[in-house]
Structures are given as structure tokens and as C-alpha cells.
Amino acid sequence: MRFARVTLAALALAVLAPAGALAHGAAQGRPPTDPLGIALAWHLDVSLILGLAAAAAAYLSAARSVGAAHRANPWPRRRTVAYLAALAAVGLALLSPVDTLSDDLLSVHMVQHLLLVSVAAPLFALSGIGTLALRASSADVRDRYLLPFLHSRLVSALTFPVVGGVAFAGVMWGSHFSTLYNAALLDGRVHALEHLLYLAAACLFWWPLLSPDPLRWRIHPGGKLVALLAQMPPMSFLAVTIIGASAPLYAAYLGRTDAFGIDALSDQRIAGSLMWLTGDLAFLIPGAALLLALVRHEEAEAKRVDARLDRERRALSRKES
């Protein structure tokens, strides 16, 4: 339970950092436009850095305890790498020059959101936080708290693939074609809320498809692949709509792109192209992994069927003899 509390608190701190931490550097002055200035445009936010560090420490501590208790079956290193990479993606999105320039260029803002929904979220799902918590906790805590929580009606409802798909598409479409996106550019607290919505909706989508956690829904690999492919058209249509807009969609960017020698509409079309190309690539990579999992599942199923038929043939031969 201590591990679970620390991890959840650390992740919350990492995402819900104070508005000052999530506000963009461009809002406080002229943005850097030279390569060196852009490369150095990182900002130090203690609360965000401590949150990411605490989340990493909690996970690594649990992984070490599992390894010490089960030397023959330690925690998979690939899941630890996925978790640390997810935290790095969050840090890159919220601390790096990507964050600094996102108030002035919609294309950079799109990169920031893609880091959260297409990199950090699937990596968090792959890291198996719930499974690690189960293995690191005592039998009493596991049976009384963690498993009932994972199998609760709330978690079962949230991890149903259709719910995650609708939530993800709804947040993406709703934020881009409502006042939320423009308001987030003007208010750091609204921007923090926007980041939370993006990351939470993306995690809801990716969790049942990629996570090893013992969720209530046992989805066939083919079903996971279908759910993933079904999410691509809404995202592609959103990108095409942004590209095809005849005027800038977000007034906050008007005049702010001039320092980079580009007008707001051209920058908007670049942003839509990034969403289309990079977003589809982010779906295709897990799609290839799910396709491989489907092939392996079918091969294993064929072996089980062959073994059963062999047993039945041997049993029939013994009866006949």
C-alpha cells in the first residue's frame, strides 16, 4: 500500500504541477529563436522534477524488492525501462524547449501533446504498474485491497476498450474544437488541466490494450488489434480537419509565430501534419506488436489443439488394442 500511495502521489505531482511550472516560457517574454537559445530553453521546476524523481524511485524500489524476493522470477527489465522512458517523455514535454516554445508555435505544442498521449501513455501501460504493485505487496494487502480495486466496477468500466477509445477521441476532438485549447494558451492552470485530460484519456485507451495488469476484461489479441485500428480514423480525420482549416483556429497564436518567420495558418498546417504522420506511426508500432502477439496466440492455440487431438488418438488406440 505504501508503494501504491507513493507511486500515485508522485504521478499526480508530476502531472498536476503548479501552474507556474506548466506555464510556458514564451508567456513571460520574447521566445528564443536562435538554435543555441532554443537548445538552452529548459526551465527548472522543483516540484515537477521532484514528482518525477519520486515516481521513479517508488517504481525502482518495488522492482528491487520483487527481484530480491523472487530471484528466479525477477521483475522484467523491459517494463522498468518502459516506465522510466514514460517519465522521461513527461519531463521532456513539460520541462524542455518543447514546453518553452509551445506557446508561440502550434506545431511545437502538437509535439508536446504527442509526447504525452503517444509516447508517455503507452509506455506507462507497458510498465505494468498494477502488476508490480501486486508482486511487491504482501498477500494480505494484495487480496484485501489491490485485487478488489483492479476488479472493481469502476476500474472494469474504465478499462473497457470502448470507453477508453471514446474518451481519447472525445478529449482530442473536444479540446481542439472548443475554447479549451485557446484558454490553455492563456492560463497555466487551464493548461495543466488540459495536460491531465490528455494523459488520463490516453492512459484509459492504452491500458487495456498493452498492460499486463490482471484486469477484468480478458481481451483476445485480435480484439486488441481491432480496437487499436478503430482509433486511427478519428485521429487522422482530426489531423486532416486541422490541416484543411482556411483560417487559424486559435487566436492566441496570431502574431506569435512571426518571430520564427512563419504565419499562424502555415504553422497550424504543420501541426496537423505532425499529428497525422506521427500519430499514425504511434499507432502502427503497437499495432505491429499486437499483430505479433496475435500470431503467437494462434500458434499456441494450434499447439494446444494438436496436443489434445494427440491425447484423444492415443486414448482411442489404447481402447481398440
Stockholm file with secondary structure:
# STOCKHOLM 1.0

chainA/1-321         MRFARVTLAALALAVLAPAGALAHGAAQGRPPTDPLGIALAWHLDVSLILGLAAAAAAYLSAARSVGAAHRANPWPRRRTVAYLAALAAVGLALLSPVDTLSDDLLSVHMVQHLLLVSVAAPLFALSGIGTLALRASSADVRDRYLLPFLHSRLVSALTFPVVGGVAFAGVMWGSHFSTLYNAALLDGRVHALEHLLYLAAACLFWWPLLSPDPLRWRIHPGGKLVALLAQMPPMSFLAVTIIGASAPLYAAYLGRTDAFGIDALSDQRIAGSLMWLTGDLAFLIPGAALLLALVRHEEAEAKRVDARLDRERRALSRKES
#=GR chainA/1-321 SS CHHHHHHHHHHHHHHSCCHHHHSCGGGGSCCCCSHHHHHTCCCCCHHHHHHHHHHHHHHHHHHHHHHHHCTTSCCCHHHHHHHHHHHHHHHHHHHSHHHHHTTTCHHHHHHHHHIIIIIIHHHHHHTTHHHHHHHHSCHHHIIIIIHHHHTSHHHHHHTSHHHHHHHHHHHHHHHHTSHHHHHHHHCHHHHHHHHHHHHHHHHHHHHHHHCCSCCSCCCCHHHHHHHHHHHHHHHHHHHHHHHHCSSCSCGGGTTTSGGGTCCHHHHHHHHHHHHHHHHHHHHHHHHHHHHHHHHHHHHHHHHHHHHHHHHHHHHHHHHHC
#=GC SS_cons         CHHHHHHHHHHHHHHSCCHHHHSCGGGGSCCCCSHHHHHTCCCCCHHHHHHHHHHHHHHHHHHHHHHHHCTTSCCCHHHHHHHHHHHHHHHHHHHSHHHHHTTTCHHHHHHHHHIIIIIIHHHHHHTTHHHHHHHHSCHHHIIIIIHHHHTSHHHHHHTSHHHHHHHHHHHHHHHHTSHHHHHHHHCHHHHHHHHHHHHHHHHHHHHHHHCCSCCSCCCCHHHHHHHHHHHHHHHHHHHHHHHHCSSCSCGGGTTTSGGGTCCHHHHHHHHHHHHHHHHHHHHHHHHHHHHHHHHHHHHHHHHHHHHHHHHHHHHHHHHHC
//
